[in-house]
Amino acid sequence: MITHTDNTIFAIILTASLFTFGFSVARLVRAIRLGKPDLRLRESLMKRFVTMLGYAFGQKRVLDELFGLNHFFLFWGFMILFFYNTTFILNGLFPEFSLSLAGPLLYPILTLLFDLVPLLVILCVIIALCRRVVVKPAHIDYRSVDAFIILGLVLALMILYYGYHGSAIALENTNTPVLMPFTRGFVAPIMSAVFGSALPTAGRVFWWLHALVFLTFLNYLPYSKHLHILTAIPNCFCRSFEPVRTVPREVFGPGRSYGASRMDQFSWKDLLDFTSCTECGRCNQICPATNTHKPLNPRLMIHDGKINLFANSEKLHNGNRSDGLMPLIVEKDVSANGSVGEDALWDCTTCGACMAVCPVLIEHVPKIIKMRRHLVENLAKFPNELGIFFEALEQRSNPWGLAPSDRTRWAKGLDIPVLSELPEGEHVEYLFYVGCAGSFDSRARKVAVALAKILKAAGVKFGILGVEEKCCGDSLRRLGNEFVFEKIAKENVELFAKRGIQNIICYCPHCYTTLKNDYAQFGLTPRISHYTELLPELIQQGRLKLSSGNGDDRILFHDSCYLCRYNGLFDQPRGLIKSATGKAPLEMDRSGQKSFCCGAGGGRMWMEEDPADRINLNRVREALGKNPDTIAVTCPYCMTMFEDGVKDLQADKRVKVMDIVEIVAERIQAT
């Protein structure tokens, strides 16, 4: 059906198409190279290759959702047919080339595969179209013209594929594969009945349309939402092997700029992230800000970054840092225009849920913190209430601005050693880093007292810093005030070294993750433990004896983002509740990696929120739906947000909010 003239014309068109595709890829690589260095690729390349196979080709996180199965089959159908299209191109250039060159064993297998896979792809495309037209899930842009174009092109490729091969089989072309039961038994008779004597012309038209649609598809990809087909695989290869718990340090000095307000101020991995988004909507489906109708939508933020990158990349490469650049940060968020609103940036609770569910391992939170740094450190521009917060921490090293001498009031009468008062040469087994909440917040103080009593009952030799203790700086860093955070971090690391501290136990997950992960950048060496790690050890060693059993009390557990998602402590708090009560706790509908934030992380504890749709009320309503007697938490921020929510919903007479420490303390066996 295809003439030598066709082969010549195809070679010319193919050359032009590959040239334009190559130009598009070069444009993409050039844009990503704008980013600052990132040293992550120093880690094992083989390990990266294996994990890339799991996440990119095995679609590990894609399959977490039911619809992911459809994407899985569509992806692999695309991959298999990409191999077919390679043979299609070779045949278009060299007519003598045929799949029969694969040999008598492999040839029938390949032809059978290429006959049936397009059917699967067609089914997957139809399901995807029905999802957008009928189901209309709110977490995706189901009206996206771009998505319909891509799905239409894929569907057209499959139909044209069958049209070409059906025509060839109907003509009994000797070069046509014979092991194609669907095409031979169903498509070929239709082609013969519809086109009759015009079959040769029809086959030629189908071949050319297939070739042109394929080359159009290839060149449309780099400019469409499906750019991720090119970038998601390398993005998975360049993943962080650990949960993204922290952000890089700044280098301070005269005349320097901090944070990110332009694309060249991000790392190259950040820019690769911006181009890798599949726009599946899983991040905004789980985002507490998006779910409570805030301006922040992590999917759109990444999409805006991609638009901004391509709009500004050439100007930035040419040294233009200001004139005519599309702004990255604007005051108010307007969806998908290439700029991110300040209001959206301040909505983030840094809960990490977006990163935990992203199929292509995009790191959303560090980008938000980098943009917050620009606002705070370069422009001194932040919500009014944060001015009071920053001042209190700078002057008195606690968020409330209370007198540092009050840090030890919670421990009055408990006979807890203060490290600065110990005789020379005497040391303790653990420093109990109480944190600002445990020291100053009236409710959190009760939890600090409970933990101290447990440690004493277990015979743990511990002490506190007393008035020497400073805030860990967690909220400072998440809010972008890196300068003050670094000052506090250095002072704390120096103090811990001065006091010869080897082990630190925390009750607040925010203190825990800051000391354990952020302070590692400043040389902190002591072992950092959260009480949900230490107390089970004490129970197992027989040092802590509990009288388990709680009757019919229904205890519902809430995962703290900074304990569970950031540090992987999922089983430990649940096991501790079981040790204390004799049975496993009830579970929220959204738990584990998909737990829903209380609303206080990322510095949001110190900021106002629209009372009409608070994040904590969303979570508390979910909890009350389980009809618990007690809601168990592991974080002072969660405690505040849940107690406020329970009161606001007038459920405080029937539901208690307790820290797990308090549940354990109630069950200490007398010795």
N, C-alpha and C positions, 0 to 999 in steps of 0.2 A: 504493500500500500504506500510505503514511503519511498520517494524517488531520491536520486543522488542530488538533485536540485534542492530538495527538502533538507537533506543532510548539510549541504553547504550553507543554506539560509539559517538553519538551526545553529550551526557552529558560530556564525556571526552574532546571532542574538544571544547565544550562551556566553560568548566572550564579553559582550557588552554588559550582560546581567551580572556576571562574576566580577567584572570591574567595578560596577556600582555597588555591589554587595561588599566587596573588599574595601571600598572607600568608606562605606557605612561602618564597618567593623573597625577600621583605622580611626574613624571619628570617635567611636565609643572608647577605644583603648586610650586615645589621646586625652579624652575627657577624664577618664579614671586616673590617668597619670598626674593630674593636677594635685592629687591628694598628698598629704604629708606621709612620711615613712611610717610603717607599721611592721614590727619585727616578728610577727606571729609565724611567718613561714620558716623560721629557724627550727621549728619543731619537726618531728619525723614526717617526711613526705609519704612514706608508705602508710603510716597511720592515717594521714589525711586522705590518701587514695581509698583506703578501706572504708572510712566513714563517709566519704563522698558516694561510694557505691550504695551505702545504706540509705542515705538521705535523699540523694538526687535520683539515682536509678531504682533503688528499692522503695522510694516514696514513703519512708518510714513515718514521718509526721502527717503526710497527706492522708494516709490510711487511718488516722485517728478519728476522722469523721466519715460517716456513711457515704456521703457523696464523693469522698476521696477515692472510693473504689472505681467510680466512673472515670475520674481523672487518671487513675493508675492504668486502666485499660486503654484510655485515649493516648496517654503518654507512650506506652509500649507499642501500641498500634502505629503511632507516628514514627517511633524509632525503627520498627521493622520495615515500614514503607519508605522510610528515608533510605534504607539500604536498597530497596527496590528502585527508587528514583535515581539512585546512583547508576544502577544497571540500565535504566531507561535513558539516562544522559549518554552513557557509553554507546548504547545502541544507536542513539541519534547521531553520534559522531562517526561511529564505525559500524555500518550495517551488518557486517559479518559477526559482530559480537552478539552472543546469546547466552542465556542462563544455562543452556545445555553444556557449556564449557565447565560447569561445576561438577560434571561427572554423573554417571548413571545412578549412584546412590543418593547424592545430595540434591540433584536436579528435581526429582519428583517431590521431595520434601519441601523444597523452596517454592515450587509452583503451587503446591497445596496450601502452604502458608500464605502466599500472596493472593490466593483465591479467597480465603476465608477471613483474613484479618481486616480487609476493607469493610466487610459486613459488620464486624465488631465496631469499627471506627464509626460507621454510619449510625449504628445504634447509640453509641456514646454521644455523638453530636446531637442526635434527636433528643436524648435525655437532657443534655445541657441546654438546648434551646427551650424545651418544655419548662425546665427549671426557671429560666429567665422570663418566659412569657406567661406561665401559669402560676408557678409557686411564688416567684418574685421575693426571694429572701432579702430581708432588710439590710443585712450586713454587707451585701455586695452592690455594685452599681449595675443592677440587672437590666437597665435600659442602655447600657454602653453600646454605642454604634460600633466602636472598635471591636468589641467581642463578637457582635453579629457578623461583621466582615470576616473575621478570622474563621469563625465556625462555618460561614458560608463558603469560604475558599476551601476549607478542609472537605466539606461535603461535596463541593464541585469536583475536587480531585478524585474522590472515591467514585463518583458517578461516571466521570470521564474515563477513569481507569477501566471500569467494567464496559463502557461503551466501546473503547478501542479494542480490548481483548475479545469482547463478544463478537464484534464485527470480524476480527481476524479468524476466530474459530468458525464462524458461520461460513467464511470463505475457504475454510480448511487450509489456511496458510501453513505450510510445512514447518515454519519457524515458530509456530505457536505452541506453547506448552500444552501437553495433553492432560496432565493431572490437575484439572481445574473444574471440579464437578459442578459448582454453582454457576460459573460462567458458561460452561458447556451445556448444562441441563436447563438453565433458566434464562440467562441473558442472551445467549446466541440465538435461540429461537425468536426472541422478541426483536432482536436486531434484524434478523432475516425477514420477519413478517412486516416490520415497519418500513425498512429501507429497500428491500427487494434487490433489484438490479443496481441500485445506487449504493450498495454496501461498500465497494472500494472507496468511493468518495466519502461516505460517512465515516469509515475507519480512519481515513486520512484527516478528516476534520476533528474527530475525537482525539487523535494523536496530537495534532497541533494545539488544540484547546488545552489538553492536559499539559503539554510543554509550557505554554504561555501562562497558565494558571499557576503552575509550580514555580516558575521564575518570578512571577508577580508576587506570590506568597513569600518567596525567599527575600525579595527586596523590600517588601512591606514590613517584615518582622522588626528590623532595627528601629522603626519609627512608630511601632504600635505598642499596646499594652503587653503584647506577648514577646517583648524584648527579652523577658526572663528566660526564654528558650535558649538564648545565647549566654546569659550571665548567671543563671541560677546554679548550674553545675559547678563553675569555678567558685561561686560564692560558698557553696557547701564544702568545697575543697579547702577554702580559706577560713573555715569556721573557727570559733573559739572552742577548745575542747572542754573547758569548764564553763559553768554558768557565768554570764557576764555580770560580775558582782560589783565592779568598780569602774573608775574612769582614770585616764592618764593624769599625771601631775602637770602643772604649768611651770614654765621657767620664767621667773619674775625678774624684771630689770627695767631700767629707764627706757622709755620710748617704745616698749613692746605692746602688742595688742593681745588680748586674751579671749579664749572661747572661740566661737565660730559665728561669723555673720556673712561669710562668703564661702563658696564651695572649696576654694583652695586652702581653707583653714581646717577642713576635715582631713581625716586620713584616707589613703587610697581604699581601704576596706570600707569606710563609710560611703564612699562614692560608688563602690561596687554594690553595696547594699541598696543604694537609691535606685540603681538600674535593675535590680534582681527581683523586685516585688512582683508577685504573681497576681496581686489584687484579688486574692481569694476572700479577703474580709475577715479572716479568723482573728486577727489582732483586734479589730474594732468590735468584733462580736463579743470578746471577753473583756475589753477595756472598761474599767469602772467609770471613767470620764464620759466616754461615748454612750455607755448604757444609761447614764443619768443626764443625757442631753446637753453636755458641755461642748464647747467648740472643738476640743481636741478629738481628732480621729486619726489614730496612728497610721492607718492605710493611706489616707489622704496626705498626711505629713510626708511620708516617704515618696508618694507620687509628686507632691509639690517639689521635693528635693530633686527628683529626676528632671522635671521641667526646667527648674532653675539651673541645673548643671548644664543641660544642652543649650539653654538660652545664653549662658554667660561664658562657656568654656573657651571659645576662641578669643574673646576679649581678655580673659584672664591669662591665657597663654601668651598674648601679646603685651602683657604687662599692665593692662588697664585694671585698676583696683577700685574704681569709683564711677567714672564717667559713663553714664548710660546703662549701668548694670541693672538687671532685674533684681530688686531687693529680696533677700532671703527672709528677713523678718519684718513684718509690718504690725501695726497696732491691733487691727482686728482681723480675725481669720476669715478668709473667703476661699471656699473649697476649690482645689485643683486649679489655682491660677499661678503656681510657681512660687508663692510666698507663704510663709507660716505666720499666723497671728501670735502676738505676745500673749493674748488671753488663752490661746490653746496651749502654749508652752507652760504657763503657770498652772494649768489644769492637771498636769501629770502627777500621779502619786508615786511614780517610779516603782510600781508593784512588780514589774517584770513579766506580767502575764502575756503581753504581746510577744516577747522574746521566747517565752516557753512554748508557744503554740505555732510560731512561724514555720511553715514547711521548708523554707529555704534559709533559715537561720539568720535572719536580719536582726541587727542589734539596734533597736529603736531608742532605748533609754539613754545611752551615752550621747547620742546626737542631741537630744533635748537638753541634757545637762550642759553640753558645750554651748548651745545657743543661750541658755540661761546665764552662763558665765559671761558671755558678751554683754548681755543686758546689765548684769550686776557690776562687773569689774570695769568695763569700758564706759558705760553710760550712766551708772548708778540709777538704773531705771527698774523699779520693781514695785509690786503692790504695797500700799501704804503701811499695812500692818507688819510687813517684814522689816521696815525701818526700825520699829520698836524692838523686834526680835533680834536683829543684828546688833543693835546697840547694847541690849541686855547681855548678849553673849560676849561681846568685846570687853565690856566693863566688869561684869560679875560672873562670867563663865557659866551662866544658866539661862534658860529661855525666859524665865519669869523676872529676872533682874533682882532676885532676892539675895539677902546677905549670905556670902559664902559660909559664914559661921553657922548657918542653919543646916548645913549638910549633915551634921551628926545628930540632929534632934531625933530622928527616927530610931536611933540606936540607944537612946537613953535608957539605962537600967538593964541592958542586955549583956553588959560586960564583954563587949567585942573589942579586941586589941586594935589600936590605931598604930599603923606601921612606924610613924615618926616618933612614937613614944616607947617603942620596944627597946630593951637593953641592947647594947652593942653586941653583935654576934648572934642574936636571937632572930630566927626567921619563922615565917609561917608557910604552911603547905600551899595555901591559895590566897590570892588577893580577891576579895569580893568587890568587884567594880559595880557600885550601886547604881551609878548613872543619875542624871538630873531628875527623872521622874520618881525613882525610888527615894531620892533624898528630899524632894520638895513637894511633890504632889500628894495630897492627903490620902487618896485611895491607893496609890502605888506604894506608899510607905507601908501599908499593911502587908503587901506582898513581900517587900524587902524584909520585914520582921518575920514573916512566915518562913522565908528561905533561910534566914539566919538561925531560926529555931531548928530547922531540919538539919542543917550542917552541924549544929551543936549536938543534936541527938545522935548523929552518925559519927561523932568524934573527929570531925574534920577540923584541923588546925588552920584557921583562916583569920584574916584581918582586913581592915579597911584603910583607906587613905585619909578619911575624915575631911578636914578643911582643905587639904592639899589636892583633893580630887577636883578635876576640871571636867567640863562637858567633853564628850568624845568628838563632837563636831559633825555628827551624821547629817543633820538637817542643813548645816552650812554647806557641806559639799554637794548635796543633792539640789540645793537651791542655787548653786553656782557661785557662792562666795568662797572661792578657792583660797584666796589670800589669807583670810582669817582662819579657815580650816587648817591650812598648812602650819600656821603659827601655833595653833592649839595642838595639832598632832605632834609637832616637834617637841613641844613642852611636855606633853604626856609621855612620849617615848623616853625622853631624858629622865623624867621622874621615875618611871618604872625601872629603868636601869639603875638609878641611884638607890632605890629601895631593894634592889636585888630580887625582883619578882620573877618567878619561874612559871607560875600557873595563875591564870586569871579566870574567874567564873563570873558570868554575866547573867542577869535576869532579863534584861531588855534586848530583844533581837536586833534592834538598831545599833546599840552599843556593841553587841556581839559581832555583827558583820563588819562594823567599822574598824574595830580593833583587829579582828582576824584577817580581813581582806584589804581594807584601805591602808591600815598602818604598816602592812608588809612593805609598802613602797617607801616607808620611812625607817626601815630597819628594825621593826619590833620583832623580838624573837620568842617571848614567852608563849606557852601553849594557851590558847583561848578556848574556853568551853562555855556552852550554854547549859543551864541547869538541867535541861531535858537530856543532855548527854551524860552529865555527872551523876545525877540521882539514880538512874537505872544501874550504873556501875556500883554504887554504894549498896543498893538493894541486892544485887547479885553477889556481892562480897559478904553480905550478911551484916554490914555495918549499920544499915538502916532497915528497921523492922516495922512493917505496917500491918494494921489489922484491917484487911481488905473486906469489902462488902458495903453496899450502900442501899440495900433494900430495893425499893422500886424507883429510886431517883433516876430520871432520864437526863443523862449528861450529853450534850451536843458539843462537838469540837469544831472550832474555827481555826483554819490554818493561817498563821501569820506569814505574810509575803516574805519578810526578811529572814524568817527562820526556815521556812519550808522551801519556797521557790529559790531563794538566793543561796541557801546553804544545804539543801537536800535533806533536812531533818523532818521527814514525814512520819516514819514509823516510831521514832523515839517518844514524841509526846503522846501518841496513842497508846503505846506500850506502858507509859508511866501512869496514864489514867486507868488502864486495865490492872496494873499492879496495885493501885490504890483502892479500886472499887470492885475488882473481881470480874468486870466485864468490859468489853470494848465500848467506846463511846458511839453515839449516833453520829451519822455523817451528814453534812450539808449536801445539797444537790450539786453545788459547785465546790469541789474539794480537791486536795492534792495540787497538781500542777495547774489545774483550772480553777483554783480557789479564787473567790472574789474579794478584793481589797476592802478593808474597813474604811478607807478614805483619808487616813492620816499620814501616810508615808510621803516621801519626797518633799518634806517641809509643809505639806498641806495641814498638818496639825496646828500650825500657827497662822493659818490664813482663813478668811471667811469663805463661806460657800452659800450658794443660792438655797435658801431654806425650802424652796418648793420641791426640790428633787435632790436631796442629799445622798451621797454615796452610802453613808452608814445606815440610813433608813432602808435603802434597797437591800442591804445585807441582813439587817435585823428582821425585815419582813420575811426573808427567806428562812431565817432561823426560827421565827415564831411559827412558821408553817409546819415545822417538825414537832411542835407541841412539847418543847423541852421543859424540864424543871430548872436546869442549870445550863448556861452557855459557858463552856470552858475556853479560855484564851491563854496565850503565852507571852503577851506583849502589853505594856502599859498604854500604848496608843490604842490598841484594839480594845482594852478595858474601857478607856474613856469613851470611845466611839460607840461601843455596844451599850454601855450604861446610859449614855445620852439618848441613844435610839430607843431603848426599851422604855425609858421614861416618856419620850415624845409620843410613843405609840401606846402609852398607858398600860404597859404590861409588867411594870416593875413590882406589882403586888404578887404576881404568880411566877415570875422568872428571875432567877439570880444570875449575875455575871461573876464568875470567879476565875482567878488564875489557877492553873494546874497546881502550882506550888501550894495554894491555899487548900486545895482538895487533898493533897498529900499530907500537909501539916495536920489536918483534922484526924488523920488515921495513924499517927505515930504511936507505936506501942510504948507504954510506960516501961521503964527498965528499973 
